[in-house]
């Protein structure tokens, strides 16, 4: 079956984007170049936030 | 044959230059991985701090590389996102350096 291949790309991307935003998960997506834009970026953004909060916690301990 | 398959490969290595946007994200990813390792060690009270120091250093190098990419004056949505990512990377660069400095003192004070 070719059902999965015909799912609109923007729909897939929108869904992934939502998931990444809401969960802040490290999805480790390896999407082809050109499609990774917004998804990759919101995951990246969440990952940087995670580092900030962990670094802040350590800083406040000392 | 193999050549035909390669020619159709949309993400093959021979595709040309990598976009600045992807370069920023690649450095982010590398930095995230290194600093995550550093944090895992550092968060253990008796973790080997000297190792954490080394991982922080690697992460800092990657953050600096990502920040050295000039995204230009563009105001498109992607550029804006990339700039926000760089701003977060800059914050973590400062925090990592602070942490590294403190750890370096702890390490040199306790073991040498």
Backbone of each chain as nested JSON, in Angstrom:
{
  "chains": [
    {"id": "A", "residues": [
      {"number": 1, "name": "UNK", "atoms": {"N": [0.83, -1.21, 0.0], "CA": [0.0, 0.0, 0.0], "C": [0.867, 1.264, 0.0]}},
      {"number": 2, "name": "UNK", "atoms": {"N": [0.398, 2.314, -0.653], "CA": [1.189, 3.546, -0.708], "C": [0.54, 4.66, 0.102]}},
      {"number": 3, "name": "UNK", "atoms": {"N": [-0.361, 4.294, 0.976], "CA": [-1.112, 5.295, 1.738], "C": [-0.199, 6.294, 2.445]}},
      {"number": 4, "name": "UNK", "atoms": {"N": [0.807, 5.774, 3.118], "CA": [1.659, 6.668, 3.912], "C": [2.425, 7.651, 3.036]}},
      {"number": 5, "name": "UNK", "atoms": {"N": [2.682, 7.249, 1.813], "CA": [3.469, 8.115, 0.933], "C": [2.666, 9.301, 0.417]}},
      {"number": 6, "name": "UNK", "atoms": {"N": [1.354, 9.178, 0.488], "CA": [0.553, 10.259, -0.068], "C": [0.009, 11.219, 0.994]}},
      {"number": 7, "name": "UNK", "atoms": {"N": [0.37, 10.976, 2.253], "CA": [-0.029, 11.907, 3.309], "C": [0.63, 13.263, 3.044]}},
      {"number": 8, "name": "UNK", "atoms": {"N": [-0.148, 14.322, 3.041], "CA": [0.416, 15.633, 2.737], "C": [1.562, 15.989, 3.686]}},
      {"number": 9, "name": "UNK", "atoms": {"N": [2.642, 16.449, 3.094], "CA": [3.844, 16.751, 3.869], "C": [3.591, 17.815, 4.939]}},
      {"number": 10, "name": "UNK", "atoms": {"N": [2.789, 18.821, 4.579], "CA": [2.589, 19.899, 5.553], "C": [1.78, 19.426, 6.758]}},
      {"number": 11, "name": "UNK", "atoms": {"N": [0.939, 18.418, 6.499], "CA": [0.142, 17.866, 7.602], "C": [1.046, 17.115, 8.587]}},
      {"number": 12, "name": "UNK", "atoms": {"N": [1.938, 16.334, 8.023], "CA": [2.882, 15.587, 8.854], "C": [3.754, 16.549, 9.652]}},
      {"number": 13, "name": "UNK", "atoms": {"N": [4.241, 17.545, 8.949], "CA": [5.147, 18.476, 9.603], "C": [4.425, 19.244, 10.707]}},
      {"number": 14, "name": "UNK", "atoms": {"N": [3.181, 19.621, 10.423], "CA": [2.411, 20.349, 11.422], "C": [2.223, 19.538, 12.695]}},
      {"number": 15, "name": "UNK", "atoms": {"N": [1.957, 18.277, 12.503], "CA": [1.734, 17.388, 13.643], "C": [3.005, 17.21, 14.478]}},
      {"number": 16, "name": "UNK", "atoms": {"N": [4.104, 17.003, 13.765], "CA": [5.387, 16.839, 14.456], "C": [5.754, 18.106, 15.21]}},
      {"number": 17, "name": "UNK", "atoms": {"N": [5.507, 19.211, 14.558], "CA": [5.794, 20.503, 15.142], "C": [5.05, 20.66, 16.472]}},
      {"number": 18, "name": "UNK", "atoms": {"N": [3.758, 20.326, 16.431], "CA": [2.915, 20.409, 17.617], "C": [3.456, 19.528, 18.748]}},
      {"number": 19, "name": "UNK", "atoms": {"N": [3.783, 18.291, 18.374], "CA": [4.313, 17.354, 19.374], "C": [5.579, 17.891, 20.025]}},
      {"number": 20, "name": "UNK", "atoms": {"N": [6.456, 18.391, 19.188], "CA": [7.732, 18.874, 19.702], "C": [7.515, 20.064, 20.629]}},
      {"number": 21, "name": "UNK", "atoms": {"N": [6.63, 20.96, 20.231], "CA": [6.34, 22.136, 21.042], "C": [5.733, 21.764, 22.386]}},
      {"number": 22, "name": "UNK", "atoms": {"N": [4.761, 20.888, 22.338], "CA": [4.035, 20.555, 23.557], "C": [4.852, 19.723, 24.531]}},
      {"number": 23, "name": "UNK", "atoms": {"N": [5.555, 18.754, 23.996], "CA": [6.279, 17.849, 24.877], "C": [7.712, 18.285, 25.145]}},
      {"number": 24, "name": "UNK", "atoms": {"N": [8.244, 19.115, 24.268], "CA": [9.636, 19.508, 24.417], "C": [10.552, 18.288, 24.38]}},
      {"number": 25, "name": "UNK", "atoms": {"N": [10.127, 17.275, 23.659], "CA": [10.871, 16.024, 23.634], "C": [12.06, 16.08, 22.695]}},
      {"number": 26, "name": "UNK", "atoms": {"N": [13.037, 15.276, 23.027], "CA": [14.158, 15.104, 22.128], "C": [13.781, 14.029, 21.126]}},
      {"number": 27, "name": "UNK", "atoms": {"N": [13.238, 14.475, 20.009], "CA": [12.728, 13.515, 19.031], "C": [13.814, 12.926, 18.156]}},
      {"number": 28, "name": "UNK", "atoms": {"N": [14.96, 13.593, 18.144], "CA": [16.067, 13.13, 17.312], "C": [15.644, 12.85, 15.881]}},
      {"number": 29, "name": "UNK", "atoms": {"N": [14.887, 13.753, 15.342], "CA": [14.405, 13.557, 13.983], "C": [15.522, 13.767, 12.976]}},
      {"number": 30, "name": "UNK", "atoms": {"N": [15.593, 12.862, 12.064], "CA": [16.549, 13.037, 10.983], "C": [15.757, 13.21, 9.684]}},
      {"number": 31, "name": "UNK", "atoms": {"N": [15.169, 14.354, 9.52], "CA": [14.37, 14.6, 8.326], "C": [15.256, 15.097, 7.199]}},
      {"number": 32, "name": "UNK", "atoms": {"N": [14.869, 14.825, 5.982], "CA": [15.649, 15.309, 4.849], "C": [15.753, 16.829, 4.88]}},
      {"number": 33, "name": "UNK", "atoms": {"N": [16.855, 17.317, 4.369], "CA": [17.049, 18.757, 4.319], "C": [15.899, 19.44, 3.61]}},
      {"number": 34, "name": "UNK", "atoms": {"N": [15.544, 20.613, 4.105], "CA": [14.478, 21.35, 3.454], "C": [13.135, 21.082, 4.096]}},
      {"number": 35, "name": "UNK", "atoms": {"N": [13.008, 19.94, 4.744], "CA": [11.766, 19.648, 5.442], "C": [11.949, 19.746, 6.945]}},
      {"number": 36, "name": "UNK", "atoms": {"N": [13.186, 19.89, 7.348], "CA": [13.467, 19.832, 8.773], "C": [13.301, 21.189, 9.444]}},
      {"number": 37, "name": "UNK", "atoms": {"N": [13.204, 22.244, 8.651], "CA": [13.182, 23.613, 9.161], "C": [12.502, 23.865, 10.48]}},
      {"number": 38, "name": "UNK", "atoms": {"N": [11.192, 24.028, 10.453], "CA": [10.515, 24.462, 11.662], "C": [10.496, 23.391, 12.749]}},
      {"number": 39, "name": "UNK", "atoms": {"N": [10.36, 22.128, 12.349], "CA": [10.337, 21.068, 13.351], "C": [11.672, 20.979, 14.063]}},
      {"number": 40, "name": "UNK", "atoms": {"N": [12.727, 20.868, 13.265], "CA": [14.061, 20.76, 13.834], "C": [14.352, 21.923, 14.745]}},
      {"number": 41, "name": "UNK", "atoms": {"N": [13.863, 23.08, 14.371], "CA": [14.18, 24.265, 15.141], "C": [13.454, 24.322, 16.469]}},
      {"number": 42, "name": "UNK", "atoms": {"N": [12.203, 23.882, 16.514], "CA": [11.538, 23.964, 17.816], "C": [12.044, 22.885, 18.763]}},
      {"number": 43, "name": "UNK", "atoms": {"N": [12.484, 21.757, 18.191], "CA": [13.12, 20.748, 19.036], "C": [14.423, 21.316, 19.585]}},
      {"number": 44, "name": "UNK", "atoms": {"N": [15.194, 21.925, 18.704], "CA": [16.471, 22.503, 19.107], "C": [16.27, 23.539, 20.208]}},
      {"number": 45, "name": "UNK", "atoms": {"N": [15.263, 24.351, 20.015], "CA": [14.963, 25.402, 20.966], "C": [14.646, 24.811, 22.345]}},
      {"number": 46, "name": "UNK", "atoms": {"N": [13.848, 23.766, 22.351], "CA": [13.491, 23.11, 23.613], "C": [14.719, 22.484, 24.268]}},
      {"number": 47, "name": "UNK", "atoms": {"N": [15.614, 21.987, 23.433], "CA": [16.825, 21.366, 23.98], "C": [17.723, 22.402, 24.643]}},
      {"number": 48, "name": "UNK", "atoms": {"N": [17.806, 23.58, 24.009], "CA": [18.614, 24.644, 24.62], "C": [17.993, 25.093, 25.949]}},
      {"number": 49, "name": "UNK", "atoms": {"N": [16.671, 25.148, 25.982], "CA": [15.989, 25.502, 27.234], "C": [16.302, 24.505, 28.344]}},
      {"number": 50, "name": "UNK", "atoms": {"N": [16.341, 23.246, 27.936], "CA": [16.634, 22.21, 28.929], "C": [18.035, 22.408, 29.52]}},
      {"number": 51, "name": "UNK", "atoms": {"N": [18.993, 22.697, 28.649], "CA": [20.353, 22.928, 29.142], "C": [20.383, 24.108, 30.106]}},
      {"number": 52, "name": "UNK", "atoms": {"N": [19.665, 25.177, 29.738], "CA": [19.642, 26.369, 30.589], "C": [19.134, 26.048, 31.979]}},
      {"number": 53, "name": "UNK", "atoms": {"N": [18.039, 25.294, 32.034], "CA": [17.458, 25.059, 33.352], "C": [18.331, 24.125, 34.188]}},
      {"number": 54, "name": "UNK", "atoms": {"N": [18.985, 23.182, 33.531], "CA": [19.869, 22.289, 34.297], "C": [21.119, 23.027, 34.767]}},
      {"number": 55, "name": "UNK", "atoms": {"N": [21.634, 23.903, 33.922], "CA": [22.806, 24.69, 34.324], "C": [22.449, 25.639, 35.466]}},
      {"number": 56, "name": "UNK", "atoms": {"N": [21.246, 26.21, 35.39], "CA": [20.805, 27.134, 36.442], "C": [20.665, 26.404, 37.775]}},
      {"number": 57, "name": "UNK", "atoms": {"N": [20.162, 25.185, 37.705], "CA": [19.983, 24.396, 38.931], "C": [21.326, 24.13, 39.605]}},
      {"number": 58, "name": "UNK", "atoms": {"N": [22.305, 23.761, 38.779], "CA": [23.639, 23.501, 39.325], "C": [24.243, 24.764, 39.933]}},
      {"number": 59, "name": "UNK", "atoms": {"N": [24.024, 25.872, 39.22], "CA": [24.589, 27.138, 39.683], "C": [24.009, 27.506, 41.049]}},
      {"number": 60, "name": "UNK", "atoms": {"N": [22.719, 27.263, 41.215], "CA": [22.058, 27.66, 42.448], "C": [22.386, 26.746, 43.625]}},
      {"number": 61, "name": "UNK", "atoms": {"N": [22.95, 25.582, 43.301], "CA": [23.314, 24.659, 44.386], "C": [24.564, 25.087, 45.131]}},
      {"number": 62, "name": "UNK", "atoms": {"N": [25.429, 25.776, 44.421], "CA": [26.724, 26.09, 45.025], "C": [26.696, 27.403, 45.799]}}
    ]},
    {"id": "B", "residues": [
      {"number": 1, "name": "UNK", "atoms": {"N": [21.406, 0.524, -11.937], "CA": [22.574, 0.185, -11.133], "C": [22.768, 1.196, -10.008]}},
      {"number": 2, "name": "UNK", "atoms": {"N": [23.913, 1.161, -9.393], "CA": [24.192, 2.017, -8.237], "C": [24.165, 3.487, -8.606]}},
      {"number": 3, "name": "UNK", "atoms": {"N": [24.691, 3.799, -9.779], "CA": [24.782, 5.199, -10.177], "C": [23.399, 5.837, -10.296]}},
      {"number": 4, "name": "UNK", "atoms": {"N": [22.469, 5.086, -10.886], "CA": [21.113, 5.598, -11.038], "C": [20.476, 5.842, -9.674]}},
      {"number": 5, "name": "UNK", "atoms": {"N": [20.729, 4.914, -8.752], "CA": [20.169, 5.063, -7.411], "C": [20.725, 6.31, -6.73]}},
      {"number": 6, "name": "UNK", "atoms": {"N": [22.019, 6.52, -6.9], "CA": [22.657, 7.683, -6.284], "C": [22.104, 8.98, -6.844]}},
      {"number": 7, "name": "UNK", "atoms": {"N": [21.86, 8.964, -8.151], "CA": [21.39, 10.19, -8.784], "C": [20.013, 10.597, -8.252]}},
      {"number": 8, "name": "UNK", "atoms": {"N": [19.258, 9.602, -7.799], "CA": [17.927, 9.927, -7.304], "C": [17.896, 10.247, -5.81]}},
      {"number": 9, "name": "UNK", "atoms": {"N": [18.989, 9.993, -5.133], "CA": [19.045, 10.206, -3.692], "C": [18.919, 11.707, -3.378]}},
      {"number": 10, "name": "UNK", "atoms": {"N": [17.81, 12.116, -2.758], "CA": [17.572, 13.54, -2.54], "C": [18.413, 14.145, -1.425]}},
      {"number": 11, "name": "UNK", "atoms": {"N": [18.961, 13.331, -0.556], "CA": [19.734, 13.908, 0.547], "C": [21.183, 13.444, 0.509]}},
      {"number": 12, "name": "UNK", "atoms": {"N": [21.64, 13.094, -0.659], "CA": [23.01, 12.614, -0.797], "C": [24.033, 13.68, -0.455]}},
      {"number": 13, "name": "UNK", "atoms": {"N": [25.24, 13.238, -0.184], "CA": [26.312, 14.143, 0.233], "C": [26.673, 15.152, -0.853]}},
      {"number": 14, "name": "UNK", "atoms": {"N": [26.498, 14.758, -2.098], "CA": [26.946, 15.618, -3.181], "C": [25.986, 16.743, -3.501]}},
      {"number": 15, "name": "UNK", "atoms": {"N": [25.075, 17.004, -2.594], "CA": [24.005, 17.919, -2.938], "C": [24.395, 19.388, -2.95]}},
      {"number": 16, "name": "UNK", "atoms": {"N": [25.568, 19.695, -2.446], "CA": [25.957, 21.099, -2.475], "C": [26.075, 21.667, -1.088]}},
      {"number": 17, "name": "UNK", "atoms": {"N": [26.097, 23.003, -1.006], "CA": [26.391, 23.614, 0.287], "C": [25.243, 23.465, 1.271]}},
      {"number": 18, "name": "UNK", "atoms": {"N": [25.633, 23.342, 2.515], "CA": [24.64, 23.235, 3.567], "C": [24.177, 24.639, 3.934]}},
      {"number": 19, "name": "UNK", "atoms": {"N": [22.892, 24.77, 4.133], "CA": [22.346, 26.079, 4.501], "C": [22.859, 26.521, 5.871]}},
      {"number": 20, "name": "UNK", "atoms": {"N": [22.985, 27.834, 6.052], "CA": [23.412, 28.374, 7.34], "C": [22.518, 27.88, 8.461]}},
      {"number": 21, "name": "UNK", "atoms": {"N": [21.236, 27.849, 8.146], "CA": [20.252, 27.394, 9.116], "C": [20.578, 25.997, 9.623]}},
      {"number": 22, "name": "UNK", "atoms": {"N": [20.93, 25.114, 8.712], "CA": [21.261, 23.742, 9.088], "C": [22.575, 23.692, 9.846]}},
      {"number": 23, "name": "UNK", "atoms": {"N": [23.489, 24.583, 9.473], "CA": [24.781, 24.602, 10.172], "C": [24.586, 25.019, 11.624]}},
      {"number": 24, "name": "UNK", "atoms": {"N": [23.758, 26.033, 11.846], "CA": [23.479, 26.469, 13.219], "C": [22.899, 25.297, 14.013]}},
      {"number": 25, "name": "UNK", "atoms": {"N": [21.937, 24.623, 13.378], "CA": [21.28, 23.52, 14.081], "C": [22.215, 22.351, 14.327]}},
      {"number": 26, "name": "UNK", "atoms": {"N": [23.112, 22.097, 13.384], "CA": [24.071, 21.015, 13.595], "C": [24.985, 21.298, 14.783]}},
      {"number": 27, "name": "UNK", "atoms": {"N": [25.43, 22.555, 14.881], "CA": [26.292, 22.915, 16.022], "C": [25.495, 22.863, 17.323]}},
      {"number": 28, "name": "UNK", "atoms": {"N": [24.248, 23.295, 17.239], "CA": [23.384, 23.182, 18.418], "C": [23.335, 21.735, 18.889]}},
      {"number": 29, "name": "UNK", "atoms": {"N": [23.073, 20.835, 17.948], "CA": [22.877, 19.417, 18.271], "C": [24.121, 18.83, 18.924]}},
      {"number": 30, "name": "UNK", "atoms": {"N": [25.256, 19.159, 18.322], "CA": [26.519, 18.656, 18.856], "C": [26.753, 19.213, 20.26]}},
      {"number": 31, "name": "UNK", "atoms": {"N": [26.512, 20.511, 20.407], "CA": [26.702, 21.155, 21.713], "C": [25.764, 20.539, 22.739]}},
      {"number": 32, "name": "UNK", "atoms": {"N": [24.529, 20.313, 22.321], "CA": [23.537, 19.736, 23.23], "C": [24.002, 18.371, 23.727]}},
      {"number": 33, "name": "UNK", "atoms": {"N": [24.538, 17.575, 22.815], "CA": [24.978, 16.251, 23.223], "C": [26.153, 16.306, 24.184]}},
      {"number": 34, "name": "UNK", "atoms": {"N": [27.128, 17.149, 23.874], "CA": [28.302, 17.257, 24.754], "C": [27.917, 17.794, 26.131]}},
      {"number": 35, "name": "UNK", "atoms": {"N": [27.123, 18.851, 26.155], "CA": [26.788, 19.47, 27.441], "C": [25.851, 18.568, 28.247]}},
      {"number": 36, "name": "UNK", "atoms": {"N": [25.022, 17.788, 27.559], "CA": [24.179, 16.826, 28.277], "C": [25.034, 15.798, 29.008]}},
      {"number": 37, "name": "UNK", "atoms": {"N": [26.092, 15.36, 28.354], "CA": [26.998, 14.406, 28.998], "C": [27.655, 15.07, 30.21]}},
      {"number": 38, "name": "UNK", "atoms": {"N": [28.125, 16.295, 30.003], "CA": [28.754, 17.041, 31.104], "C": [27.795, 17.172, 32.287]}},
      {"number": 39, "name": "UNK", "atoms": {"N": [26.544, 17.5, 31.984], "CA": [25.554, 17.698, 33.044], "C": [25.263, 16.405, 33.796]}},
      {"number": 40, "name": "UNK", "atoms": {"N": [25.172, 15.319, 33.037], "CA": [24.896, 14.04, 33.703], "C": [25.978, 13.72, 34.729]}},
      {"number": 41, "name": "UNK", "atoms": {"N": [27.219, 13.995, 34.369], "CA": [28.331, 13.75, 35.295], "C": [28.282, 14.76, 36.44]}},
      {"number": 42, "name": "UNK", "atoms": {"N": [28.075, 16.005, 36.061], "CA": [28.137, 17.112, 37.01], "C": [27.014, 17.039, 38.049]}},
      {"number": 43, "name": "UNK", "atoms": {"N": [25.882, 16.497, 37.647], "CA": [24.735, 16.437, 38.555], "C": [24.893, 15.36, 39.63]}},
      {"number": 44, "name": "UNK", "atoms": {"N": [25.801, 14.417, 39.379], "CA": [26.127, 13.427, 40.418], "C": [27.099, 14.094, 41.379]}},
      {"number": 45, "name": "UNK", "atoms": {"N": [26.764, 14.006, 42.66], "CA": [27.614, 14.703, 43.626], "C": [29.061, 14.222, 43.561]}},
      {"number": 46, "name": "UNK", "atoms": {"N": [29.205, 12.901, 43.339], "CA": [30.574, 12.374, 43.307], "C": [31.009, 11.99, 41.898]}},
      {"number": 47, "name": "UNK", "atoms": {"N": [30.374, 12.575, 40.917], "CA": [30.768, 12.3, 39.54], "C": [32.182, 12.801, 39.287]}},
      {"number": 48, "name": "UNK", "atoms": {"N": [32.852, 12.2, 38.311], "CA": [34.221, 12.625, 37.977], "C": [34.222, 14.003, 37.314]}},
      {"number": 49, "name": "UNK", "atoms": {"N": [34.409, 15.034, 38.134], "CA": [34.271, 16.41, 37.649], "C": [35.26, 16.76, 36.537]}},
      {"number": 50, "name": "UNK", "atoms": {"N": [36.41, 16.115, 36.585], "CA": [37.402, 16.392, 35.546], "C": [36.869, 16.019, 34.163]}},
      {"number": 51, "name": "UNK", "atoms": {"N": [36.114, 14.925, 34.126], "CA": [35.502, 14.53, 32.85], "C": [34.419, 15.515, 32.426]}},
      {"number": 52, "name": "UNK", "atoms": {"N": [33.661, 15.973, 33.419], "CA": [32.626, 16.962, 33.117], "C": [33.262, 18.204, 32.498]}},
      {"number": 53, "name": "UNK", "atoms": {"N": [34.408, 18.606, 33.043], "CA": [35.129, 19.773, 32.515], "C": [35.416, 19.595, 31.03]}},
      {"number": 54, "name": "UNK", "atoms": {"N": [35.9, 18.41, 30.667], "CA": [36.23, 18.16, 29.264], "C": [35.002, 18.225, 28.357]}},
      {"number": 55, "name": "UNK", "atoms": {"N": [33.892, 17.672, 28.829], "CA": [32.676, 17.703, 28.009], "C": [32.125, 19.114, 27.9]}},
      {"number": 56, "name": "UNK", "atoms": {"N": [32.199, 19.877, 28.975], "CA": [31.764, 21.279, 28.889], "C": [32.59, 22.021, 27.837]}},
      {"number": 57, "name": "UNK", "atoms": {"N": [33.891, 21.768, 27.864], "CA": [34.76, 22.47, 26.904], "C": [34.35, 22.178, 25.463]}},
      {"number": 58, "name": "UNK", "atoms": {"N": [34.079, 20.898, 25.195], "CA": [33.661, 20.536, 23.83], "C": [32.343, 21.212, 23.454]}},
      {"number": 59, "name": "UNK", "atoms": {"N": [31.425, 21.216, 24.398], "CA": [30.131, 21.847, 24.15], "C": [30.279, 23.327, 23.885]}},
      {"number": 60, "name": "UNK", "atoms": {"N": [31.151, 23.968, 24.648], "CA": [31.378, 25.402, 24.487], "C": [31.927, 25.715, 23.092]}},
      {"number": 61, "name": "UNK", "atoms": {"N": [32.861, 24.874, 22.626], "CA": [33.415, 25.067, 21.277], "C": [32.298, 25.003, 20.232]}},
      {"number": 62, "name": "UNK", "atoms": {"N": [31.408, 24.027, 20.384], "CA": [30.311, 23.89, 19.418], "C": [29.349, 25.076, 19.49]}},
      {"number": 63, "name": "UNK", "atoms": {"N": [29.061, 25.546, 20.689], "CA": [28.187, 26.713, 20.812], "C": [28.814, 27.918, 20.12]}},
      {"number": 64, "name": "UNK", "atoms": {"N": [30.122, 28.08, 20.33], "CA": [30.808, 29.216, 19.703], "C": [30.771, 29.114, 18.179]}},
      {"number": 65, "name": "UNK", "atoms": {"N": [30.948, 27.902, 17.669], "CA": [30.886, 27.722, 16.211], "C": [29.508, 28.086, 15.676]}},
      {"number": 66, "name": "UNK", "atoms": {"N": [28.486, 27.639, 16.402], "CA": [27.123, 27.936, 15.968], "C": [26.82, 29.422, 16.014]}},
      {"number": 67, "name": "UNK", "atoms": {"N": [27.41, 30.101, 16.996], "CA": [27.155, 31.535, 17.151], "C": [27.957, 32.367, 16.159]}},
      {"number": 68, "name": "UNK", "atoms": {"N": [29.014, 31.774, 15.612], "CA": [29.842, 32.527, 14.675], "C": [29.208, 32.59, 13.287]}},
      {"number": 69, "name": "UNK", "atoms": {"N": [28.138, 31.84, 13.088], "CA": [27.462, 31.866, 11.786], "C": [26.567, 33.093, 11.718]}},
      {"number": 70, "name": "UNK", "atoms": {"N": [26.891, 33.95, 10.771], "CA": [26.129, 35.191, 10.614], "C": [24.894, 34.936, 9.755]}},
      {"number": 71, "name": "UNK", "atoms": {"N": [23.752, 35.07, 10.36], "CA": [22.51, 34.788, 9.63], "C": [22.045, 35.964, 8.792]}},
      {"number": 72, "name": "UNK", "atoms": {"N": [22.775, 37.051, 8.869], "CA": [22.446, 38.194, 8.03], "C": [21.239, 38.964, 8.535]}},
      {"number": 73, "name": "UNK", "atoms": {"N": [20.819, 39.947, 7.75], "CA": [19.762, 40.852, 8.185], "C": [18.356, 40.347, 7.899]}},
      {"number": 74, "name": "UNK", "atoms": {"N": [18.241, 39.15, 7.359], "CA": [16.935, 38.63, 6.964], "C": [15.93, 38.622, 8.111]}},
      {"number": 75, "name": "UNK", "atoms": {"N": [14.649, 38.794, 7.768], "CA": [13.625, 38.8, 8.81], "C": [12.554, 37.751, 8.539]}},
      {"number": 76, "name": "UNK", "atoms": {"N": [12.864, 36.813, 7.659], "CA": [11.908, 35.745, 7.375], "C": [11.665, 34.885, 8.612]}},
      {"number": 77, "name": "UNK", "atoms": {"N": [10.632, 34.08, 8.544], "CA": [10.265, 33.289, 9.72], "C": [11.381, 32.342, 10.15]}},
      {"number": 78, "name": "UNK", "atoms": {"N": [11.999, 31.702, 9.149], "CA": [13.079, 30.761, 9.462], "C": [14.263, 31.468, 10.086]}},
      {"number": 79, "name": "UNK", "atoms": {"N": [14.614, 32.621, 9.497], "CA": [15.742, 33.377, 10.039], "C": [15.468, 33.809, 11.472]}},
      {"number": 80, "name": "UNK", "atoms": {"N": [14.243, 34.254, 11.717], "CA": [13.878, 34.677, 13.069], "C": [14.023, 33.523, 14.059]}},
      {"number": 81, "name": "UNK", "atoms": {"N": [13.558, 32.36, 13.644], "CA": [13.679, 31.178, 14.51], "C": [15.137, 30.854, 14.775]}},
      {"number": 82, "name": "UNK", "atoms": {"N": [15.935, 30.912, 13.723], "CA": [17.345, 30.592, 13.878], "C": [18.026, 31.586, 14.805]}},
      {"number": 83, "name": "UNK", "atoms": {"N": [17.616, 32.845, 14.698], "CA": [18.217, 33.854, 15.562], "C": [17.816, 33.64, 17.023]}},
      {"number": 84, "name": "UNK", "atoms": {"N": [16.567, 33.223, 17.205], "CA": [16.142, 32.929, 18.586], "C": [16.926, 31.743, 19.143]}},
      {"number": 85, "name": "UNK", "atoms": {"N": [17.174, 30.768, 18.275], "CA": [17.973, 29.616, 18.716], "C": [19.378, 30.073, 19.091]}},
      {"number": 86, "name": "UNK", "atoms": {"N": [19.947, 30.946, 18.264], "CA": [21.287, 31.456, 18.567], "C": [21.3, 32.221, 19.896]}},
      {"number": 87, "name": "UNK", "atoms": {"N": [20.219, 32.953, 20.164], "CA": [20.149, 33.71, 21.424], "C": [20.176, 32.753, 22.616]}},
      {"number": 88, "name": "UNK", "atoms": {"N": [19.466, 31.633, 22.474], "CA": [19.468, 30.646, 23.558], "C": [20.835, 29.998, 23.693]}},
      {"number": 89, "name": "UNK", "atoms": {"N": [21.472, 29.778, 22.545], "CA": [22.815, 29.204, 22.577], "C": [23.788, 30.157, 23.268]}},
      {"number": 90, "name": "UNK", "atoms": {"N": [23.587, 31.46, 23.043], "CA": [24.456, 32.455, 23.664], "C": [24.29, 32.43, 25.185]}},
      {"number": 91, "name": "UNK", "atoms": {"N": [23.046, 32.287, 25.634], "CA": [22.781, 32.187, 27.07], "C": [23.5, 30.979, 27.661]}},
      {"number": 92, "name": "UNK", "atoms": {"N": [23.393, 29.855, 26.956], "CA": [24.014, 28.638, 27.468], "C": [25.535, 28.69, 27.382]}},
      {"number": 93, "name": "UNK", "atoms": {"N": [26.026, 29.457, 26.439], "CA": [27.481, 29.63, 26.347], "C": [27.99, 30.301, 27.615]}},
      {"number": 94, "name": "UNK", "atoms": {"N": [27.307, 31.383, 28.009], "CA": [27.71, 32.107, 29.22], "C": [27.586, 31.207, 30.454]}},
      {"number": 95, "name": "UNK", "atoms": {"N": [26.459, 30.514, 30.547], "CA": [26.239, 29.67, 31.728], "C": [27.228, 28.506, 31.781]}},
      {"number": 96, "name": "UNK", "atoms": {"N": [27.544, 27.935, 30.619], "CA": [28.5, 26.825, 30.587], "C": [29.892, 27.289, 30.976]}},
      {"number": 97, "name": "UNK", "atoms": {"N": [30.244, 28.49, 30.489], "CA": [31.568, 29.026, 30.819], "C": [31.688, 29.302, 32.317]}},
      {"number": 98, "name": "UNK", "atoms": {"N": [30.613, 29.85, 32.895], "CA": [30.602, 30.103, 34.337], "C": [30.79, 28.801, 35.111]}},
      {"number": 99, "name": "UNK", "atoms": {"N": [30.035, 27.807, 34.673], "CA": [30.095, 26.512, 35.339], "C": [31.481, 25.897, 35.192]}},
      {"number": 100, "name": "UNK", "atoms": {"N": [32.024, 26.0, 34.008], "CA": [33.347, 25.442, 33.728], "C": [34.406, 26.09, 34.619]}},
      {"number": 101, "name": "UNK", "atoms": {"N": [34.303, 27.406, 34.74], "CA": [35.269, 28.15, 35.538], "C": [35.232, 27.667, 36.991]}},
      {"number": 102, "name": "UNK", "atoms": {"N": [34.008, 27.537, 37.489], "CA": [33.835, 27.101, 38.864], "C": [34.358, 25.675, 39.072]}},
      {"number": 103, "name": "UNK", "atoms": {"N": [34.028, 24.809, 38.132], "CA": [34.461, 23.413, 38.226], "C": [35.976, 23.297, 38.135]}},
      {"number": 104, "name": "UNK", "atoms": {"N": [36.555, 24.098, 37.272], "CA": [38.004, 24.058, 37.098], "C": [38.696, 24.385, 38.425]}},
      {"number": 105, "name": "UNK", "atoms": {"N": [38.098, 25.315, 39.155], "CA": [38.662, 25.664, 40.472], "C": [38.522, 24.495, 41.434]}},
      {"number": 106, "name": "UNK", "atoms": {"N": [37.347, 23.871, 41.424], "CA": [37.094, 22.733, 42.317], "C": [38.079, 21.605, 42.009]}},
      {"number": 107, "name": "UNK", "atoms": {"N": [38.215, 21.325, 40.711], "CA": [39.088, 20.232, 40.296], "C": [40.539, 20.498, 40.689]}},
      {"number": 108, "name": "UNK", "atoms": {"N": [41.024, 21.709, 40.404], "CA": [42.438, 21.997, 40.685], "C": [42.675, 22.091, 42.192]}},
      {"number": 109, "name": "UNK", "atoms": {"N": [41.653, 22.504, 42.936], "CA": [41.788, 22.627, 44.382], "C": [41.802, 21.287, 45.092]}},
      {"number": 110, "name": "UNK", "atoms": {"N": [41.073, 20.305, 44.557], "CA": [40.905, 19.07, 45.304], "C": [41.862, 17.963, 44.884]}},
      {"number": 111, "name": "UNK", "atoms": {"N": [42.345, 18.021, 43.639], "CA": [43.118, 16.868, 43.194], "C": [44.56, 17.196, 42.827]}},
      {"number": 112, "name": "UNK", "atoms": {"N": [44.903, 18.481, 42.884], "CA": [46.297, 18.788, 42.518], "C": [46.932, 19.796, 43.446]}}
    ]}
  ]
}
